[in-house]
Amino acid sequence: MSSKRKSAGPKKGVKPKSRKVEYDDEDISSEHESDLDDTTADAGSNVDGDDATEEDQTDVSEIPELHPPEGGWGKPGTLIMCGLTNWEMAGRKAPPKGVKANVGKSLWLPHTFKNLNGEKVRLVASGPASSHSIIVTEDNRCLAFGRNDKGQLGVGDTVRRDDPTEIEALKGHTIIAASCGRNHTLFLTSRGIVYACGDNKLGQCGVGKSDVMIPTATKVKYTGAPIIKVGCGADFSIILDIKGGLHSFGTPEYGVLGHNTDGKYFITCNKMAFHFEKVPKRIVLYVERAKDGHIIPLDRVEITDFSCGYHHTVAIDSKQRAFSWGFGGFGRLGHNEPRDELVPRLIKFLEPPNRGIKSIFCGSAFSIAINVHGTALMFGQTKRTGEANMYPKPIPDLSGWEIRCIGCSNTSVVVAADESVIAWGASPTFGELGFGEMRKSSTTPMEVKALEGLYITAVTCGLSHTLMICRDESDEEKAKIDKLGVYSV
């Protein structure tokens, strides 16, 4: 050891390399333990894990509940589903080895879910990169179904679930929000505590451990203000606290974490790796770029809402300004240039007071913003070919509709507005648009005839499926729902 240290001084080639490693180790552990603690965590991971769970159990009972919004944590209704139910084939040309390729079919029209036995649902969650879904019933049971090869359902194993299965680790918790990444899931409880499960190879579960997989829903290693929203990109996660602070963890590729770095470093002269964040780290810098390229830091940015795409995020602050960062390809960040942004940058095209933003929804390579006037603006690319919107442009076919919520998939978009559902998406689609088998896709917004006259309260899209919650208060609404097809596993 001593001979190596001595030799590191005079040699020019070795010195910068050793410095680089030391600096990066400090950078990773700056937000939590020292470097020594980080290295010893693996040696005694079982002990640390047991201690952590004991602390969690005592803390949870003492933490006060968040104040629910008017009408409670989501309005209960009937679950409606369409799209591909062969979870293993979603986004794949061929199934993995040892997996049956023909289990599950495409639901080309909206269906009700027989396996719920008429139980009402108040929350649905999926993500543009995910082939699994989370639903929460009226009596607060948190159920998961879909692909489970990385333990993303949180049920303790890696067996696929076609029938919605209750997550035992979350019993006794009121789940008020959830989000799904490519192979991981985040859950938010009514006490502002976040749980995570699934693929943790890049630290996207934020539990502070280097375990490759977290098959059981586990508390995220975070001790700040209560969390009010969670979001998942393909391989990263973002959480929003009650004071308006964003915290991110997972892979820093393309600058998706907003920490002014893409995390790249060289292991050898031709091998590159990333320094990923294993625990939530606060995003501290928000900037505005002037026309001459000069960067101006912005003070007192208080985030109120955000949405994650595959490799980008768009957030809204209390002044109704929009910020975006991450991968800039196809104009998905709305800055009229395809450059990656390593820190949240103000979108000049959406500046208040006339163009302020009230809600945002992100898909794989596009973003849709609803401004203060109710106009839907799209930037990025929904189609696989053709021109992209490099900056926010209105969607003319959605003018005049009162838009409640939008589900964004890989290339498909499903919009709940008034008493209708509007959808569009480029081919190939798998039924997630709900048009039927005769017309499977549409590049322009069209009404979904099967859901005409139904009031959809919530919608979410996965990689190739759509889940909706439909209001079922009146007899007329119930009669229309009864006319839909019934899907059973």
C-alpha positions in Angstrom: 0.0 0.0 0.0 2.7 2.5 1.0 4.8 1.8 -2.1 1.7 2.6 -4.3 1.1 5.9 -2.4 4.7 6.9 -2.9 4.6 6.1 -6.6 1.4 8.0 -7.1 3.1 11.3 -6.3 5.9 11.7 -8.9 4.1 9.9 -11.8 2.0 12.4 -13.8 -0.2 9.7 -15.4 -1.4 8.2 -12.1 -1.9 11.3 -10.0 -5.0 12.7 -11.8 -6.6 9.2 -11.9 -6.3 8.7 -8.1 -7.6 12.2 -7.5 -10.6 11.6 -9.8 -11.6 8.5 -7.9 -11.3 10.2 -4.5 -13.3 13.2 -5.7 -16.1 11.0 -7.1 -16.3 8.9 -3.9 -16.8 12.1 -1.9 -19.3 13.3 -4.4 -21.5 10.2 -4.1 -21.5 10.2 -0.3 -21.7 14.0 0.3 -25.5 13.8 0.9 -25.4 10.9 3.4 -22.7 8.9 5.2 -19.0 9.1 4.9 -17.1 7.0 2.3 -16.1 4.6 5.1 -19.7 4.0 6.0 -20.5 3.4 2.4 -17.9 0.7 2.0 -18.8 -1.0 5.3 -22.5 -1.0 4.5 -22.1 -4.1 2.2 -20.2 -6.0 4.9 -23.0 -5.6 7.4 -25.9 -5.0 5.1 -28.2 -7.3 7.0 -27.6 -5.5 10.3 -28.1 -2.1 8.7 -31.2 -3.3 7.0 -32.8 -4.6 10.2 -32.0 -1.4 12.1 -33.5 0.6 9.3 -36.8 -1.3 9.3 -37.1 -1.0 13.1 -36.6 2.8 12.9 -39.2 3.0 10.1 -41.8 1.2 12.1 -41.5 3.5 15.1 -41.3 6.6 12.9 -44.5 5.9 10.9 -46.9 5.9 13.8 -45.6 9.3 15.0 -45.7 11.1 11.6 -48.9 13.1 11.1 -51.1 12.4 8.0 -51.1 14.9 5.1 -54.2 17.0 4.7 -56.3 15.4 1.9 -57.5 17.5 -1.0 -61.2 18.3 -1.3 -63.0 15.1 -2.2 -60.4 12.9 -0.6 -57.5 10.9 -2.2 -59.1 10.3 -5.6 -62.7 9.7 -6.5 -63.7 6.0 -6.6 -65.1 4.6 -9.8 -65.1 1.6 -12.2 -61.7 0.5 -13.6 -61.6 0.4 -17.4 -58.7 -1.1 -19.3 -57.6 -1.5 -22.9 -54.3 -2.5 -24.7 -51.8 -5.3 -24.5 -52.2 -7.8 -21.6 -49.3 -10.0 -22.7 -46.9 -8.2 -20.3 -43.8 -10.0 -21.3 -44.0 -9.0 -24.9 -44.6 -5.3 -24.4 -41.8 -3.3 -26.0 -40.1 -6.5 -27.1 -39.8 -8.3 -30.4 -39.2 -11.7 -28.9 -39.9 -13.0 -25.3 -37.0 -13.7 -22.9 -35.8 -17.3 -22.7 -38.1 -19.6 -20.7 -41.1 -17.2 -21.0 -44.3 -18.1 -22.8 -45.0 -15.7 -25.6 -48.7 -16.1 -26.0 -50.1 -15.5 -22.5 -52.5 -12.5 -22.6 -54.2 -10.8 -25.6 -54.7 -7.3 -27.0 -57.9 -5.6 -25.8 -58.7 -3.4 -28.8 -61.8 -1.9 -27.1 -62.2 -0.7 -23.5 -63.1 -3.5 -21.1 -64.0 -3.7 -17.4 -61.9 -6.0 -15.2 -63.9 -9.0 -13.9 -61.2 -10.0 -11.4 -61.9 -7.0 -9.2 -65.4 -8.4 -8.5 -67.1 -5.0 -8.9 -64.8 -3.3 -6.4 -64.3 0.4 -7.0 -60.9 1.9 -7.7 -59.7 5.4 -6.6 -56.1 5.4 -8.0 -54.4 4.0 -11.1 -50.7 4.4 -11.9 -48.4 3.2 -14.6 -45.7 4.9 -16.7 -44.7 5.5 -20.4 -41.9 2.9 -20.0 -43.7 0.4 -17.8 -45.4 -2.9 -18.4 -46.9 -3.1 -15.0 -49.6 -1.1 -13.1 -50.7 -0.2 -9.6 -54.3 0.2 -8.6 -55.7 1.3 -5.2 -59.3 0.2 -4.3 -61.9 2.2 -2.4 -61.1 0.3 0.8 -57.3 1.3 0.5 -56.0 -2.1 -0.7 -52.9 -1.5 -3.0 -52.9 -4.0 -5.8 -50.3 -4.6 -8.5 -50.3 -6.6 -11.7 -48.2 -7.0 -14.9 -44.5 -7.8 -15.6 -42.5 -8.6 -12.6 -39.1 -9.8 -13.8 -37.2 -7.3 -11.6 -39.6 -7.5 -8.6 -41.3 -4.2 -9.6 -44.7 -5.3 -8.2 -43.3 -5.3 -4.7 -44.9 -8.6 -3.7 -41.6 -10.3 -2.7 -41.0 -12.4 -5.8 -40.4 -12.1 -9.6 -43.4 -14.0 -10.8 -45.7 -12.2 -13.3 -49.2 -11.3 -12.1 -52.2 -11.2 -14.4 -54.6 -11.1 -11.5 -54.2 -7.9 -9.4 -52.3 -9.0 -6.2 -52.3 -7.1 -2.9 -48.9 -5.8 -1.8 -48.5 -7.2 1.7 -45.7 -4.8 2.7 -48.0 -1.8 2.2 -50.9 -3.2 4.3 -52.0 -0.6 6.9 -50.8 2.3 4.7 -53.0 4.6 2.8 -51.4 4.9 -0.7 -52.3 8.3 -2.2 -50.0 8.2 -5.3 -47.7 5.8 -7.2 -45.5 5.9 -10.3 -43.9 3.2 -12.4 -40.6 3.3 -14.2 -39.3 0.7 -16.7 -38.6 -1.9 -14.0 -39.2 -0.1 -10.7 -42.1 1.4 -8.7 -42.6 4.2 -6.2 -45.5 4.4 -3.7 -46.5 7.5 -1.6 -48.4 7.1 1.7 -50.8 9.6 3.3 -48.1 10.4 5.8 -45.7 11.6 3.1 -43.5 8.5 3.2 -42.1 6.9 0.0 -41.7 3.2 -0.6 -39.9 1.7 -3.6 -39.4 -1.7 -5.2 -38.0 -3.3 -8.3 -34.8 -2.9 -10.3 -32.1 -1.1 -8.1 -29.1 -1.7 -10.3 -28.7 2.1 -10.9 -30.0 3.2 -7.4 -33.4 4.1 -8.7 -35.2 2.7 -5.6 -33.3 5.1 -3.4 -33.1 2.7 -0.4 -29.3 3.5 0.1 -28.3 -0.1 -0.6 -26.4 -1.5 -3.5 -28.8 -4.5 -3.9 -29.5 -5.1 -7.6 -33.1 -5.8 -6.9 -35.7 -4.8 -4.2 -38.5 -7.4 -4.6 -40.5 -6.1 -1.5 -41.8 -2.6 -1.1 -39.1 -0.9 1.0 -38.9 2.6 2.6 -36.8 5.1 0.6 -33.9 6.5 2.6 -35.1 10.1 3.1 -35.6 12.1 6.2 -36.7 15.6 5.0 -40.0 17.3 4.8 -43.1 15.1 3.9 -43.3 14.1 0.3 -46.5 15.0 -1.7 -45.7 13.6 -5.2 -43.6 10.9 -6.8 -42.5 10.3 -10.3 -40.4 7.7 -12.3 -38.5 8.0 -15.5 -37.2 4.9 -17.2 -34.3 4.4 -14.8 -34.5 7.4 -12.4 -36.9 8.7 -9.7 -37.9 12.1 -8.5 -39.9 13.1 -5.4 -41.4 16.4 -4.4 -41.6 17.6 -0.8 -44.3 19.8 0.8 -42.0 22.8 0.8 -41.5 22.7 -3.0 -38.1 21.0 -3.1 -37.3 18.3 -5.7 -35.1 15.3 -4.8 -33.8 12.9 -7.4 -32.0 9.5 -7.5 -31.0 6.8 -9.9 -29.0 7.1 -13.1 -27.6 10.6 -13.9 -27.3 9.9 -17.7 -28.2 12.9 -19.9 -28.4 15.0 -16.7 -31.8 13.6 -15.8 -31.2 14.1 -12.1 -30.7 17.8 -12.4 -27.5 17.9 -10.4 -25.4 19.6 -13.1 -23.6 16.4 -14.1 -24.3 13.4 -16.3 -22.3 11.3 -13.9 -19.9 9.8 -16.5 -16.4 8.7 -15.6 -13.8 6.4 -17.1 -13.0 3.1 -15.4 -10.3 2.4 -17.9 -9.2 4.4 -21.0 -12.0 2.9 -23.1 -14.6 1.8 -20.5 -17.1 4.4 -19.2 -19.5 4.1 -16.2 -21.9 6.4 -14.3 -22.0 7.5 -10.7 -25.6 7.0 -9.8 -27.4 8.4 -6.7 -28.4 5.7 -4.2 -30.5 8.0 -2.0 -32.6 11.1 -2.8 -30.5 14.2 -3.4 -32.0 17.7 -3.6 -32.0 19.7 -6.8 -30.6 23.1 -5.7 -30.1 25.1 -8.9 -32.7 26.5 -11.4 -31.5 28.6 -14.3 -32.6 30.9 -17.1 -30.6 31.1 -20.3 -30.6 34.5 -22.0 -30.5 34.9 -25.8 -26.8 35.6 -25.7 -26.2 32.3 -23.9 -25.6 33.9 -20.5 -26.9 31.7 -17.6 -28.8 33.4 -14.8 -29.5 31.4 -11.6 -33.1 31.9 -10.3 -33.9 32.3 -6.6 -36.8 30.9 -4.5 -38.1 28.4 -6.9 -40.9 26.5 -5.3 -42.0 23.5 -7.4 -45.7 22.5 -7.2 -46.0 19.8 -9.9 -43.8 17.7 -12.3 -43.8 14.9 -14.7 -41.2 12.5 -15.9 -40.6 11.1 -19.4 -38.1 8.3 -20.4 -35.0 10.6 -19.9 -36.4 14.0 -19.1 -38.5 15.9 -16.6 -40.7 19.0 -16.8 -41.6 20.8 -13.5 -44.0 23.7 -12.7 -43.3 26.2 -9.9 -45.6 28.3 -7.8 -45.3 31.2 -10.3 -46.6 28.9 -13.0 -43.3 28.8 -14.8 -42.1 25.6 -16.4 -38.6 24.1 -16.1 -37.2 21.2 -18.0 -34.0 19.1 -17.9 -32.5 15.8 -19.1 -32.2 14.5 -22.7 -32.9 17.2 -25.2 -33.4 15.1 -28.4 -36.5 15.9 -30.6 -37.2 19.1 -28.7 -38.9 17.4 -25.7 -37.5 20.0 -23.4 -39.1 22.9 -25.3 -36.0 25.1 -25.7 -36.0 25.1 -29.5 -32.6 23.2 -29.4 -31.8 19.5 -29.0 -29.1 20.1 -26.3 -29.2 18.1 -23.0 -29.8 20.2 -19.9 -28.0 19.2 -16.7 -30.0 21.5 -14.4 -33.6 22.7 -14.6 -33.9 25.4 -17.2 -36.7 27.9 -17.6 -38.8 27.3 -20.7 -39.0 30.8 -22.2 -41.9 29.9 -24.5 -44.1 29.1 -21.5 -43.4 32.2 -19.3 -46.2 33.8 -17.3 -48.4 35.8 -17.0 -50.0 35.2 -20.5 -48.4 31.7 -21.1 -48.2 30.3 -17.6 -48.6 26.5 -17.1 -51.0 24.7 -14.7 -50.3 21.1 -15.5 -47.8 18.9 -17.3 -47.7 15.4 -18.7 -44.6 13.7 -20.2 -44.4 10.7 -22.6 -41.3 8.9 -23.9 -40.0 11.7 -26.2 -42.6 14.4 -25.8 -44.3 16.7 -23.3 -47.8 18.1 -23.2 -48.5 21.2 -21.1 -51.9 22.7 -20.2 -51.6 26.5 -19.9 -53.7 28.8 -17.7 -56.2 29.3 -20.5 -56.8 25.5 -20.8 -54.9 25.2 -24.1 -52.9 22.0 -24.7 -49.3 22.6 -26.0 -47.1 19.8 -27.2 -43.3 19.8 -27.7 -41.2 16.8 -28.7 -42.1 14.0 -31.0 -45.0 11.5 -30.7 -44.5 9.9 -34.1 -41.6 7.6 -34.9 -40.9 9.6 -38.1 -41.4 13.2 -39.4 -40.7 16.5 -37.8 -40.6 17.2 -34.1 -42.0 20.2 -32.2 -38.8 21.9 -31.0 -40.8 24.3 -28.9 -44.4 24.3 -27.4 -47.1 24.4 -30.1 -50.9 24.3 -29.5 -52.7 21.1 -30.4 -55.5 22.5 -32.6 -57.8 19.4 -32.3 -58.0 19.8 -28.5 -59.1 23.5 -28.5 -62.4 24.0 -26.8 -62.2 20.8 -24.7 -62.0 21.1 -21.0 -59.1 18.7 -20.3 -58.9 17.0 -16.9 -56.1 14.5 -17.3 -53.8 13.0 -19.9 -52.1 9.6 -20.1 -48.9 9.5 -22.1 -47.4 6.3 -23.5 -44.5 5.6 -25.8 -46.1 7.2 -28.9 -49.8 7.2 -27.8 -51.8 9.9 -25.9 -55.1 9.4 -24.2 -57.0 12.5 -23.0 -60.0 12.7 -20.6 -62.0 15.8 -21.5 -65.7 16.7 -20.7 -67.7 13.5 -21.1 -65.4 12.0 -23.7 -62.0 10.4 -24.3 -59.8 11.6 -27.1 -56.8 9.5 -28.2 -54.1 9.4 -30.9 -50.9 7.5 -31.6 -48.8 6.3 -34.4 -48.7 2.7 -35.5 -47.9 0.1 -34.2 -50.4 0.2 -31.3 -51.7 -2.6 -29.3 -55.2 -1.4 -28.4 -54.2 1.3 -25.8 -56.1 3.8 -27.8 -59.4 1.9 -27.5 -60.5 2.5 -31.1 -61.3 -1.2 -31.9 -59.7 -3.7 -34.2 -60.8 -2.0 -37.4 -58.9 1.2 -36.8 -56.0 0.5 -34.5 -54.1 3.8 -34.7 -54.5 7.5 -35.6 -52.0 10.2 -36.1 -54.6 12.9 -35.3 -56.8 13.2 -32.2 -60.0 11.2 -32.4 -62.8 10.5 -30.0 -63.1 7.0 -28.6 -66.6 6.0 -29.6 -66.9 3.2 -27.1 -66.5 5.7 -24.2 -68.7 8.4 -25.5 -70.8 10.0 -22.8 -68.7 8.5 -20.0 -67.0 10.8 -17.4 -63.4 9.6 -16.9 -61.9 10.9 -13.6 -58.4 9.5 -14.1 -56.3 8.0 -16.9 -52.8 6.5 -17.0 -50.9 4.8 -19.8 -48.3 2.1 -19.7 -45.9 1.1 -22.5 -48.8 -0.4 -24.5 -51.9 -0.4 -22.2 -54.3 2.2 -20.7 -56.1 2.2 -17.4 -59.0 4.6 -16.6 -61.3 5.3 -13.7 -64.9 5.9 -14.8 -67.6 7.7 -12.8 -70.5 5.3 -12.1 -72.9 7.3 -9.9 -76.0 7.5 -12.1 -78.0 4.6 -13.5 -77.3 5.9 -17.0 -73.6 5.8 -16.5 -73.8 2.2 -15.0 -75.8 1.1 -18.0 -73.2 2.4 -20.4 -70.4 0.7 -18.4 -72.3 -2.6 -18.5 -72.3 -2.4 -22.3 -68.5 -2.6 -22.4 -66.7 -5.9 -22.8 -65.5 -7.8 -19.7 -61.9 -8.9 -19.4 -61.0 -11.7 -17.0 -57.7 -13.5 -16.5 
